[in-house]
Every structure is written in structure tokens, then in C-alpha cells.
Amino acid sequence: TGQEFAVKIIEVTPERMTPQQLEEVRLSTSKEIAILHQVSGHPYIITLIDSYETSTFMFLVFDLMRRGELFDYLTEKVTIGEKETRCIMRALLEAVSYLHENHIVHRDLKPENILMNDDLSIKLSDFGFSCHLEPGEKLRELCGTPGYLAPEILKCSMDETHPGYG
């Protein structure tokens, strides 16, 4: 068709991993795929087109966001105007709100996981740390990128009596 896509390649080579590591990678990738299918179609969330598995790799095929990461765009531009910031933030907050309405927590929001297209539209990506959270359920697990962790996650990891986050 001549259409271009982005592909996330995950290694699952049995010779290079313990059986436990292999199972963890397969399980977390399956969870990521399930969540991506659940949120498929939202205008500000990356679309998983398809997934394939061989004996050594798992391939996740996504729509291609040609401009790349928001992080690189911000580094290149150094400053952006209020109007552009509002557009980006509105799209991001709509994506996060949609996730929360569907009881999904992303847990790794950062500029590197926000992808941009040539028209500067954005899509939230990388659902590797995401999980379902039932109403009233709290999380205690420390996960995400250290430099971007929310205060409640840090407090939870340092205080055994903390009720959790979510």
C-alpha cells in the first residue's frame, strides 16, 4: 500500500532471558496490547494497528507520528507560545481524562511519550506501565521515569503508612 507505520520491537529471545524474565515481558506486553485495544480510536492516543510475535521478537505496529517526541520538539524550539501550549495541553488532558474514564492509569506521562505529527497534533504513547484501576482501588507500586514521578508516588514509596495513589 505504500503506507508507513511505526514499529515497537520487543525482544523475547529465550537464550538471552531467564524463563521468568521472558514471562514478565510477554505478560506486560500482552497487558499493554489489551489496554491499547481498549482505548483505540481516541484522537489523542496512539493507535495500535496490529501486533505480531515470532520466536525471538514481538512487534507492535502503530500509526506513524512523523514529527517524533514532544521532548525533541521542545528542545529544538526552546520556547513555545501560549496558544500552542494550550493546544498541546488540551489534547493531553483530554487523553488522560479518557484514560481515567476507562479506569486506566498511564503512569509514565512525560514529553518523550507524547508524539507529534507534522501538523503538530499530539498522541499519547507508550502504555508499558499503564494499568487498570478499579474505583476505590489504590496503587503502591513505584513505577515510571524517576525525573517525572508524581509527589504522591514518591510519598507512597517512602512511607509504609501511605494509603497509596490513584
Z-matrix of the N, CA and C atoms (Angstrom, degrees):
N
C 1 1.465
C 2 1.526 1 111.53
N 3 1.311 2 117.19 1 -17.03
C 4 1.457 3 120.98 2 -177.78
C 5 1.515 4 113.49 3 79.17
N 6 1.325 5 117.26 4 -0.99
C 7 1.464 6 121.30 5 -179.94
C 8 1.524 7 109.66 6 -76.27
N 9 1.335 8 116.88 7 140.95
C 10 1.461 9 121.58 8 -179.37
C 11 1.525 10 110.44 9 -103.73
N 12 1.334 11 114.99 10 145.51
C 13 1.454 12 122.21 11 -179.66
C 14 1.521 13 109.45 12 -134.52
N 15 1.310 14 116.03 13 164.89
C 16 1.466 15 121.87 14 172.00
C 17 1.527 16 107.14 15 -100.76
N 18 1.330 17 116.88 16 144.09
C 19 1.461 18 120.99 17 -179.56
C 20 1.522 19 109.75 18 -128.40
N 21 1.318 20 115.59 19 127.02
C 22 1.464 21 122.09 20 173.16
C 23 1.527 22 106.20 21 -96.46
N 24 1.330 23 116.60 22 123.58
C 25 1.460 24 121.52 23 -177.03
C 26 1.526 25 108.93 24 -109.21
N 27 1.321 26 115.75 25 124.60
C 28 1.462 27 121.87 26 -178.82
C 29 1.525 28 107.99 27 -117.65
N 30 1.314 29 115.54 28 122.92
C 31 1.463 30 119.45 29 -178.73
C 32 1.527 31 111.02 30 -77.14
N 33 1.338 32 115.49 31 133.32
C 34 1.463 33 121.77 32 175.72
C 35 1.536 34 109.16 33 -134.24
N 36 1.325 35 115.27 34 44.68
C 37 1.459 36 121.21 35 -178.43
C 38 1.528 37 110.08 36 -77.21
N 39 1.337 38 117.74 37 115.25
C 40 1.471 39 120.29 38 -177.64
C 41 1.529 40 113.78 39 -57.75
N 42 1.329 41 117.57 40 -33.43
C 43 1.467 42 120.67 41 -178.85
C 44 1.528 43 112.94 42 -70.64
N 45 1.316 44 117.65 43 -19.04
C 46 1.459 45 121.20 44 -175.49
C 47 1.524 46 113.10 45 -106.48
N 48 1.339 47 117.00 46 3.19
C 49 1.466 48 120.80 47 -178.44
C 50 1.519 49 109.86 48 -140.58
N 51 1.316 50 114.81 49 154.33
C 52 1.462 51 118.62 50 172.51
C 53 1.530 52 107.52 51 -74.60
N 54 1.318 53 118.44 52 159.12
C 55 1.468 54 119.75 53 176.82
C 56 1.527 55 112.43 54 -56.11
N 57 1.333 56 116.77 55 -36.24
C 58 1.468 57 120.54 56 179.16
C 59 1.534 58 110.86 57 -66.55
N 60 1.340 59 117.45 58 -44.25
C 61 1.468 60 121.05 59 178.22
C 62 1.526 61 110.56 60 -61.80
N 63 1.320 62 115.70 61 -42.80
C 64 1.458 63 121.62 62 179.87
C 65 1.525 64 110.81 63 -60.20
N 66 1.317 65 116.08 64 -44.98
C 67 1.458 66 121.08 65 179.25
C 68 1.527 67 111.08 66 -65.01
N 69 1.331 68 117.49 67 -40.74
C 70 1.471 69 121.53 68 178.47
C 71 1.523 70 111.15 69 -62.45
N 72 1.328 71 117.36 70 -44.11
C 73 1.470 72 121.34 71 -180.00
C 74 1.524 73 110.02 72 -64.28
N 75 1.320 74 116.62 73 -46.02
C 76 1.473 75 120.27 74 179.97
C 77 1.529 76 111.07 75 -62.69
N 78 1.319 77 116.35 76 -43.13
C 79 1.464 78 121.19 77 -179.01
C 80 1.527 79 111.24 78 -65.48
N 81 1.330 80 117.24 79 -47.19
C 82 1.470 81 119.88 80 -178.92
C 83 1.528 82 111.04 81 -66.36
N 84 1.331 83 117.57 82 -36.52
C 85 1.466 84 120.30 83 178.49
C 86 1.523 85 110.39 84 -69.23
N 87 1.316 86 117.66 85 -39.34
C 88 1.470 87 120.94 86 176.77
C 89 1.522 88 110.82 87 -62.60
N 90 1.336 89 116.50 88 -39.58
C 91 1.469 90 121.48 89 177.57
C 92 1.533 91 110.21 90 -64.67
N 93 1.335 92 116.18 91 -42.97
C 94 1.465 93 120.73 92 178.06
C 95 1.527 94 110.45 93 -61.31
N 96 1.331 95 117.25 94 -43.85
C 97 1.468 96 121.55 95 179.48
C 98 1.524 97 110.47 96 -61.86
N 99 1.322 98 117.35 97 -44.11
C 100 1.471 99 121.35 98 -179.91
C 101 1.527 100 111.05 99 -61.13
N 102 1.320 101 116.78 100 -43.18
C 103 1.468 102 120.43 101 179.35
C 104 1.525 103 110.33 102 -66.75
N 105 1.324 104 117.33 103 -42.19
C 106 1.468 105 120.61 104 178.27
C 107 1.528 106 111.25 105 -61.31
N 108 1.324 107 118.06 106 -39.42
C 109 1.470 108 120.77 107 176.41
C 110 1.523 109 110.30 108 -63.85
N 111 1.328 110 116.95 109 -39.49
C 112 1.460 111 121.01 110 -178.36
C 113 1.527 112 111.94 111 -64.18
N 114 1.326 113 117.67 112 -36.98
C 115 1.471 114 120.40 113 -175.97
C 116 1.529 115 112.31 114 -99.39
N 117 1.316 116 116.61 115 6.25
C 118 1.463 117 121.82 116 -178.90
C 119 1.526 118 111.44 117 -56.77
N 120 1.299 119 115.75 118 137.50
C 121 1.456 120 120.42 119 177.07
C 122 1.515 121 114.55 120 101.70
N 123 1.332 122 117.77 121 -13.35
C 124 1.462 123 118.81 122 177.56
C 125 1.529 124 108.39 123 -72.38
N 126 1.334 125 117.75 124 135.25
C 127 1.472 126 119.80 125 -174.62
C 128 1.524 127 115.38 126 -64.49
N 129 1.337 128 118.29 127 -19.52
C 130 1.463 129 120.12 128 -177.08
C 131 1.532 130 113.03 129 -115.03
N 132 1.330 131 115.59 130 19.30
C 133 1.466 132 121.14 131 176.30
C 134 1.520 133 108.09 132 -125.61
N 135 1.323 134 116.42 133 134.62
C 136 1.463 135 121.85 134 -177.77
C 137 1.531 136 110.23 135 -55.81
N 138 1.327 137 116.33 136 141.44
C 139 1.455 138 121.52 137 -179.55
C 140 1.522 139 110.73 138 -97.87
N 141 1.318 140 116.09 139 124.14
C 142 1.458 141 121.50 140 172.96
C 143 1.522 142 106.60 141 -82.40
N 144 1.325 143 116.67 142 114.65
C 145 1.462 144 121.77 143 -178.34
C 146 1.528 145 110.26 144 -78.94
N 147 1.331 146 115.94 145 -45.88
C 148 1.463 147 121.16 146 -177.63
C 149 1.524 148 109.56 147 -165.02
N 150 1.316 149 116.07 148 169.27
C 151 1.467 150 120.81 149 174.53
C 152 1.520 151 108.65 150 -143.10
N 153 1.333 152 114.73 151 147.73
C 154 1.465 153 121.87 152 -178.67
C 155 1.516 154 108.19 153 -137.88
N 156 1.331 155 115.46 154 153.39
C 157 1.462 156 119.29 155 176.56
C 158 1.520 157 109.55 156 -136.60
N 159 1.331 158 115.26 157 134.61
C 160 1.458 159 121.76 158 171.54
C 161 1.524 160 106.73 159 -113.33
N 162 1.305 161 117.12 160 -174.57
C 163 1.465 162 119.72 161 179.58
C 164 1.527 163 112.14 162 -69.87
N 165 1.340 164 117.66 163 -17.03
C 166 1.466 165 120.32 164 -176.39
C 167 1.532 166 114.88 165 -120.90
N 168 1.333 167 117.89 166 -17.17
C 169 1.464 168 120.02 167 -176.56
C 170 1.520 169 111.59 168 -143.17
N 171 1.341 170 114.39 169 152.97
C 172 1.461 171 122.13 170 167.98
C 173 1.524 172 105.71 171 -113.25
N 174 1.325 173 116.72 172 136.86
C 175 1.458 174 122.10 173 -178.12
C 176 1.522 175 108.58 174 -120.01
N 177 1.323 176 116.48 175 124.25
C 178 1.460 177 121.75 176 174.58
C 179 1.524 178 107.05 177 -109.97
N 180 1.327 179 116.85 178 122.02
C 181 1.463 180 122.35 179 -175.82
C 182 1.528 181 108.96 180 -102.44
N 183 1.331 182 115.86 181 123.56
C 184 1.465 183 122.56 182 -176.48
C 185 1.523 184 111.36 183 -121.10
N 186 1.342 185 115.10 184 162.68
C 187 1.454 186 118.10 185 169.91
C 188 1.530 187 107.75 186 -64.23
N 189 1.311 188 116.20 187 147.46
C 190 1.463 189 121.78 188 -175.23
C 191 1.524 190 110.34 189 -89.04
N 192 1.310 191 116.18 190 125.63
C 193 1.464 192 122.45 191 175.97
C 194 1.528 193 106.36 192 -106.38
N 195 1.306 194 116.23 193 97.12
C 196 1.466 195 122.65 194 -167.78
C 197 1.528 196 115.26 195 -62.25
N 198 1.304 197 117.84 196 -29.08
C 199 1.474 198 119.73 197 -175.44
C 200 1.536 199 112.10 198 -78.04
N 201 1.332 200 117.03 199 -18.25
C 202 1.466 201 120.12 200 177.26
C 203 1.519 202 113.12 201 88.95
N 204 1.315 203 115.37 202 -152.49
C 205 1.464 204 121.89 203 -174.52
C 206 1.521 205 112.69 204 -78.13
N 207 1.325 206 115.58 205 144.18
C 208 1.462 207 121.26 206 173.51
C 209 1.524 208 109.86 207 -58.04
N 210 1.326 209 117.58 208 -35.84
C 211 1.462 210 121.92 209 179.00
C 212 1.532 211 110.77 210 -55.33
N 213 1.328 212 117.36 211 -48.52
C 214 1.469 213 121.30 212 -179.63
C 215 1.526 214 111.44 213 -65.58
N 216 1.329 215 116.13 214 -38.80
C 217 1.463 216 120.61 215 178.49
C 218 1.530 217 110.37 216 -62.33
N 219 1.336 218 116.92 217 -45.65
C 220 1.467 219 120.77 218 -179.99
C 221 1.526 220 111.42 219 -66.27
N 222 1.321 221 116.94 220 -37.29
C 223 1.464 222 121.19 221 178.37
C 224 1.529 223 110.42 222 -64.32
N 225 1.320 224 115.20 223 -40.87
C 226 1.468 225 121.34 224 -179.58
C 227 1.530 226 111.75 225 -69.09
N 228 1.344 227 116.27 226 -44.07
C 229 1.470 228 120.71 227 -176.33
C 230 1.529 229 112.87 228 -81.25
N 231 1.302 230 118.65 229 -26.09
C 232 1.464 231 126.94 230 -176.56
C 233 1.533 232 111.33 231 69.08
N 234 1.319 233 118.30 232 -54.75
C 235 1.466 234 120.67 233 176.08
C 236 1.526 235 109.08 234 -129.74
N 237 1.331 236 115.70 235 147.39
C 238 1.464 237 120.07 236 173.90
C 239 1.519 238 107.86 237 -129.85
N 240 1.317 239 115.25 238 154.40
C 241 1.454 240 120.72 239 -176.17
C 242 1.520 241 113.30 240 -75.36
N 243 1.329 242 114.48 241 168.09
C 244 1.459 243 120.72 242 -178.30
C 245 1.524 244 111.87 243 -62.95
N 246 1.337 245 117.46 244 -41.04
C 247 1.464 246 120.87 245 -178.37
C 248 1.531 247 110.73 246 -61.87
N 249 1.316 248 116.48 247 -46.12
C 250 1.464 249 120.95 248 179.71
C 251 1.533 250 110.54 249 -65.78
N 252 1.324 251 116.51 250 -40.33
C 253 1.467 252 121.25 251 178.07
C 254 1.522 253 110.40 252 -61.55
N 255 1.338 254 116.58 253 -43.72
C 256 1.469 255 120.77 254 178.71
C 257 1.522 256 111.45 255 -59.67
N 258 1.335 257 116.99 256 -43.41
C 259 1.475 258 121.05 257 180.00
C 260 1.527 259 111.07 258 -62.09
N 261 1.316 260 116.07 259 -45.51
C 262 1.468 261 120.88 260 -179.86
C 263 1.528 262 110.26 261 -64.40
N 264 1.328 263 116.54 262 -47.83
C 265 1.466 264 120.46 263 -177.50
C 266 1.527 265 111.88 264 -66.03
N 267 1.320 266 117.05 265 -38.95
C 268 1.467 267 119.35 266 178.81
C 269 1.529 268 110.32 267 -61.47
N 270 1.332 269 116.19 268 -46.56
C 271 1.466 270 120.49 269 179.67
C 272 1.528 271 110.64 270 -61.84
N 273 1.322 272 116.38 271 -44.32
C 274 1.466 273 120.65 272 -179.78
C 275 1.528 274 110.96 273 -63.01
N 276 1.330 275 116.83 274 -45.84
C 277 1.465 276 120.47 275 -179.39
C 278 1.527 277 112.02 276 -66.61
N 279 1.334 278 117.38 277 -33.54
C 280 1.468 279 120.13 278 174.84
C 281 1.527 280 110.50 279 -65.45
N 282 1.333 281 116.79 280 -40.18
C 283 1.469 282 120.96 281 178.34
C 284 1.529 283 110.36 282 -63.95
N 285 1.327 284 116.72 283 -46.70
C 286 1.473 285 120.91 284 -179.39
C 287 1.531 286 110.32 285 -65.12
N 288 1.309 287 117.31 286 -40.99
C 289 1.463 288 121.01 287 178.12
C 290 1.532 289 110.41 288 -60.77
N 291 1.324 290 116.59 289 -42.78
C 292 1.468 291 121.29 290 178.18
C 293 1.530 292 110.76 291 -61.80
N 294 1.326 293 116.37 292 -43.15
C 295 1.467 294 120.06 293 177.32
C 296 1.526 295 110.30 294 -59.25
N 297 1.322 296 116.50 295 -47.85
C 298 1.461 297 121.04 296 -177.61
C 299 1.533 298 111.64 297 -64.98
N 300 1.339 299 116.98 298 -36.89
C 301 1.471 300 120.39 299 175.69
C 302 1.528 301 110.87 300 -60.87
N 303 1.326 302 115.73 301 -29.09
C 304 1.464 303 121.81 302 179.64
C 305 1.528 304 112.23 303 -97.75
N 306 1.337 305 116.25 304 15.57
C 307 1.478 306 123.13 305 176.99
C 308 1.526 307 112.49 306 60.34
N 309 1.326 308 116.09 307 38.30
C 310 1.462 309 121.83 308 178.16
C 311 1.519 310 108.78 309 -117.47
N 312 1.332 311 115.84 310 133.90
C 313 1.462 312 122.40 311 175.83
C 314 1.526 313 106.46 312 -111.59
N 315 1.339 314 117.92 313 126.77
C 316 1.469 315 121.74 314 -177.24
C 317 1.524 316 111.74 315 -72.88
N 318 1.304 317 118.34 316 -48.26
C 319 1.470 318 127.37 317 175.86
C 320 1.526 319 115.77 318 68.73
N 321 1.327 320 118.41 319 10.49
C 322 1.467 321 119.03 320 175.09
C 323 1.527 322 110.22 321 -151.06
N 324 1.340 323 115.53 322 47.37
C 325 1.461 324 119.68 323 178.32
C 326 1.521 325 109.48 324 -72.66
N 327 1.320 326 115.65 325 123.63
C 328 1.466 327 121.82 326 178.27
C 329 1.522 328 107.58 327 -165.73
N 330 1.326 329 117.37 328 158.68
C 331 1.473 330 120.12 329 -177.24
C 332 1.531 331 113.69 330 -57.15
N 333 1.325 332 117.60 331 -27.75
C 334 1.463 333 120.90 332 179.27
C 335 1.531 334 112.08 333 -70.14
N 336 1.333 335 117.82 334 -19.76
C 337 1.465 336 121.99 335 -179.67
C 338 1.524 337 112.75 336 -103.66
N 339 1.316 338 115.88 337 13.49
C 340 1.459 339 121.65 338 174.26
C 341 1.526 340 105.61 339 -115.18
N 342 1.330 341 115.60 340 115.42
C 343 1.461 342 120.41 341 -175.69
C 344 1.517 343 110.37 342 -100.84
N 345 1.342 344 115.29 343 150.06
C 346 1.464 345 121.11 344 -177.09
C 347 1.522 346 110.67 345 -121.67
N 348 1.316 347 114.42 346 147.84
C 349 1.451 348 121.23 347 173.84
C 350 1.524 349 109.25 348 -100.32
N 351 1.321 350 116.81 349 174.50
C 352 1.465 351 120.42 350 -178.74
C 353 1.524 352 112.71 351 -59.17
N 354 1.354 353 117.13 352 -30.59
C 355 1.471 354 120.50 353 179.27
C 356 1.533 355 111.86 354 -83.94
N 357 1.333 356 116.74 355 9.11
C 358 1.467 357 125.46 356 179.47
C 359 1.529 358 113.78 357 70.18
N 360 1.339 359 116.87 358 12.86
C 361 1.464 360 119.06 359 171.94
C 362 1.525 361 107.76 360 -72.29
N 363 1.334 362 116.17 361 154.87
C 364 1.471 363 119.71 362 -176.74
C 365 1.522 364 111.81 363 -119.67
N 366 1.332 365 114.14 364 158.77
C 367 1.467 366 121.70 365 171.93
C 368 1.521 367 107.95 366 -143.30
N 369 1.316 368 115.24 367 135.93
C 370 1.457 369 121.78 368 176.88
C 371 1.524 370 108.61 369 -77.05
N 372 1.331 371 116.94 370 135.45
C 373 1.466 372 121.16 371 -176.98
C 374 1.525 373 111.00 372 -133.33
N 375 1.296 374 115.52 373 -176.27
C 376 1.470 375 126.42 374 176.76
C 377 1.525 376 112.24 375 56.41
N 378 1.318 377 114.64 376 83.90
C 379 1.456 378 121.96 377 -178.60
C 380 1.527 379 112.03 378 -98.93
N 381 1.331 380 116.55 379 24.78
C 382 1.458 381 121.99 380 -177.73
C 383 1.519 382 114.71 381 -62.98
N 384 1.338 383 118.24 382 -30.41
C 385 1.469 384 121.81 383 178.61
C 386 1.526 385 112.24 384 -98.51
N 387 1.320 386 117.43 385 -4.16
C 388 1.461 387 120.18 386 -174.51
C 389 1.522 388 111.41 387 -68.75
N 390 1.326 389 114.64 388 157.14
C 391 1.461 390 119.15 389 178.50
C 392 1.522 391 109.52 390 -156.37
N 393 1.341 392 114.33 391 161.08
C 394 1.464 393 121.18 392 173.89
C 395 1.521 394 108.22 393 -80.98
N 396 1.315 395 115.86 394 143.40
C 397 1.455 396 121.64 395 179.34
C 398 1.525 397 107.63 396 -135.91
N 399 1.302 398 116.47 397 114.67
C 400 1.463 399 120.60 398 -179.91
C 401 1.529 400 110.04 399 -71.63
N 402 1.346 401 118.24 400 152.35
C 403 1.466 402 120.30 401 178.42
C 404 1.528 403 110.92 402 -54.10
N 405 1.316 404 115.93 403 130.05
C 406 1.457 405 121.81 404 -179.42
C 407 1.519 406 114.32 405 86.42
N 408 1.319 407 117.27 406 -14.77
C 409 1.469 408 121.10 407 179.65
C 410 1.527 409 109.83 408 -74.17
N 411 1.318 410 116.66 409 144.00
C 412 1.466 411 122.46 410 178.28
C 413 1.520 412 109.44 411 -120.94
N 414 1.313 413 115.76 412 149.96
C 415 1.460 414 122.03 413 177.39
C 416 1.521 415 109.53 414 -106.95
N 417 1.310 416 116.94 415 151.14
C 418 1.468 417 121.82 416 176.63
C 419 1.527 418 111.24 417 -126.04
N 420 1.310 419 116.74 418 -10.28
C 421 1.459 420 122.38 419 -175.13
C 422 1.532 421 111.59 420 -68.51
N 423 1.321 422 115.95 421 134.08
C 424 1.460 423 121.61 422 176.28
C 425 1.520 424 107.48 423 -87.40
N 426 1.329 425 116.81 424 111.26
C 427 1.464 426 119.20 425 176.55
C 428 1.523 427 109.20 426 -151.67
N 429 1.323 428 115.20 427 159.79
C 430 1.447 429 122.13 428 -175.64
C 431 1.512 430 109.02 429 121.37
N 432 1.314 431 115.95 430 -171.39
C 433 1.458 432 121.99 431 179.84
C 434 1.528 433 108.14 432 -94.34
N 435 1.338 434 118.64 433 123.22
C 436 1.470 435 121.48 434 -172.92
C 437 1.534 436 115.32 435 -47.69
N 438 1.302 437 118.93 436 -44.55
C 439 1.462 438 121.15 437 -177.92
C 440 1.514 439 114.78 438 -68.35
N 441 1.326 440 117.34 439 -12.46
C 442 1.462 441 121.65 440 -177.05
C 443 1.532 442 113.12 441 -117.43
N 444 1.323 443 118.35 442 7.96
C 445 1.465 444 120.53 443 -177.02
C 446 1.528 445 111.81 444 -64.56
N 447 1.323 446 115.52 445 139.72
C 448 1.464 447 121.30 446 177.26
C 449 1.526 448 109.54 447 -73.20
N 450 1.335 449 117.46 448 149.98
C 451 1.471 450 120.95 449 -179.07
C 452 1.526 451 113.57 450 -55.08
N 453 1.339 452 117.44 451 -38.69
C 454 1.469 453 118.90 452 -178.16
C 455 1.528 454 112.22 453 -66.51
N 456 1.319 455 117.22 454 -27.93
C 457 1.468 456 120.10 455 177.21
C 458 1.524 457 109.63 456 -72.59
N 459 1.319 458 116.36 457 -41.91
C 460 1.466 459 120.06 458 177.61
C 461 1.526 460 110.97 459 -63.52
N 462 1.335 461 116.66 460 -44.84
C 463 1.471 462 120.44 461 179.03
C 464 1.522 463 110.73 462 -60.02
N 465 1.316 464 115.77 463 -42.66
C 466 1.461 465 121.03 464 -178.97
C 467 1.523 466 111.07 465 -62.33
N 468 1.330 467 116.67 466 -38.71
C 469 1.467 468 120.13 467 -177.85
C 470 1.529 469 112.48 468 -74.06
N 471 1.340 470 116.99 469 -20.43
C 472 1.466 471 120.38 470 -177.16
C 473 1.527 472 113.48 471 -101.23
N 474 1.334 473 116.60 472 -12.12
C 475 1.460 474 120.45 473 -174.30
C 476 1.527 475 110.14 474 -128.70
N 477 1.314 476 116.25 475 109.93
C 478 1.473 477 121.80 476 -178.80
C 479 1.530 478 112.33 477 -59.48
N 480 1.348 479 117.21 478 -26.69
C 481 1.464 480 120.39 479 -177.05
C 482 1.529 481 112.60 480 -88.86
N 483 1.338 482 117.73 481 -4.58
C 484 1.468 483 121.26 482 179.82
C 485 1.528 484 109.24 483 -61.80
N 486 1.342 485 117.75 484 135.08
C 487 1.471 486 120.20 485 -175.21
C 488 1.531 487 114.68 486 -69.85
N 489 1.310 488 118.74 487 -11.21
C 490 1.459 489 121.44 488 -177.32
C 491 1.514 490 110.66 489 108.20
N 492 1.305 491 115.80 490 178.50
C 493 1.464 492 120.40 491 -178.96
C 494 1.514 493 109.29 492 -128.20
N 495 1.338 494 114.84 493 167.89
C 496 1.466 495 119.56 494 179.23
C 497 1.440 496 109.67 495 132.65
